[in-house]
Amino acid sequence: MGLGDIGDGISGNGKTIVFTSLVMIIIFIAVSTLVFFLSLESAEQVMVPSVVGKDLPEALLELQARELYPRIQLRYSQKADEKGLILEQNPSPGAIVKGGKRIELVVSQGIVIDTIQNYIGENIETVQEQIKEQFTSASRQYLQVKLPYLTQYSPEPAGTILEQNPAPGTPISSNMELTFVVSNGTEAETTVVPDFLNVNLKKLYQMMPQTAITLHFTAAADMAETAGMSGTGELTVQKQNAAAQSKVPVFSPVELTVALPPPAQGSVSGILKATLAAFPYPFTVSLYAEVPGSDKELLTSFRHPGGSCSVPYTVPEGTRLSLEVLNKEVYSETVGANTAE
């Protein structure tokens, strides 16, 4: 057989070779595709863990343990202590997904505020709560207000910030202190004494936040006799040492004598007494009651300059009464029949 015969043979079988090659390629692609989809079908299904509120490294370890992978998005938040924490996730916790799925995580960059704001003209209590909320982490407070405040008389309402140091726009650095000059109000400011006579406890609690005087409460000497004076058998005001509608300097002390009803089944009346720190100007004091098995309830609030503080109550026995200033508990007491005045 010569070279010509071999050439003719190859030329005659060319179509067969090409066809066979195409068939082999198609079979290879089909088998590869089948293997790919079979591998997807066989991927283990896992439950998405809850990582919201956790540190990013902790969240990544939990996802890695379940062969899940993160897709991270950064966002500013409202609190300094949220920096590095997971704010949101998608899919949500408890979702069933295949291993290898991407889990979208929104991670806090911390607060966007990086310079001192202008607090002049704002109320010091509101500013202190705002700073505490925004700049306090679990381990430290990045920015805090220096205590005690500097105060001076001015036409501005008591508690108004008049000056601040550092100035607005100053970059915030670690453990920075803000010094405020706060208005004490006008030196000769006066207020009108309300008429408290024969007011019951519910009405008294409504009036207390509106008054600009310092109330001191004492119990009537003969509880059984004075309780009957109101005709209702409930706690009422029987005397006040400053005449109603008279003018007195703001937050002057006014003494109220209250008639305490005799102990009733399951309830107790009395006067809660505490000694508070001296404030640079009258702060808002809140009285809370917490009955066992129930949520804490606000009974009343009032402004007080500090020092001796008293407030009457009628609550179920075993109630925990507490006083709070700037959202911080400063005194608490659990009252029962043996604690009544």
Steps between C-alpha positions, in 0.01 A plus 500: 500500500639831396483844658227593258280218623553608866408860414184386326408292809541791738306728271218247479479462879530875581132549542479202735785633716346846526158357583649270765691790655187715520308217664777451758501874580123507545514192725779663707300822543187306597686290756670810649170683527337198665783470751476872578128491572531177695762669720261789560216268589721313743613819687408477866208713615566710812307741722607864492614604851398825672799736497328839541650682800821292496855614424607447139777243583255295709240513221755390238601199710135394537443529125823318418403211727191449281685554170325831441683803368444873570436790268571807718347846476609784734260754647515777760277452807375707795716369786874482559480153656344354182824536301598163354166339583265334253194723451311292241527168319341339195374223486341531841591267791347154472486495119607169339760546224764292322857504618712757320225763483590868548351665808463877477616679816459870585781601738507819708778752439405677824352848518544754226551786750873568543500863618350681801150627426361838599302444822454867596134580557401139566387348832784340696299190599405429138860550384644276770261216411581546130877492558475198728297309241717589200851485644491221760624151418494193720849579630531880501342834420670678212350841580363605838374807682717637780322515835405710682382751241599864524188711556405866483183707515364608162173585324507153340287227663673297769694212349579677170860460381662844471862410414696188410862392478639358268336716234265355236689337214787374716600144393394239757789315662495211742370574854425867424313707762247773423478793740169686504386827657132451583233759575363515855210716380445857616610572853165651600279250315179415687214256462143469625423235763220269378201409718568146622234482773279190478679381188512120474808301401409464132447873458812574705710283264359698205584837662853419613669515154346845443620665821817706545518452877669237716238290675567338839242252624416403858230266628218632719541403864170312528459294183159355583349841576650691209425225247136545579518876443495454122203267516664270245738299715784569253824689532432876487678828576367657821737793560754718320728750673497754211171658400358406162561762227777667704828581321825341616850467348518208259564165664445634848407222744127456562380250760189291437334292771325196357238274653604138453216249488519200733655185345256324268502142383806458276594871480712738701536881518794702620763759417816400317797693639850528356801732502611597152827654387500879476428600141634815329139583410172307547512167317201288399449216748276209394312269738453144372304208646568136417248245628639143509423332169423829321693759301639817657246785490558875522285649780607864479795731442602831653790745497719502808820688598640202692537425869204378706228357273162351585198383302178322615374173358218244512604174335455123539706340775840379382530773235852617421509882487796674340616854426690572177697805388627520140383139445719382790352347814603699808280337765274196537289339770259210516192601700265288708264541792791550739646787293193727507529828689 
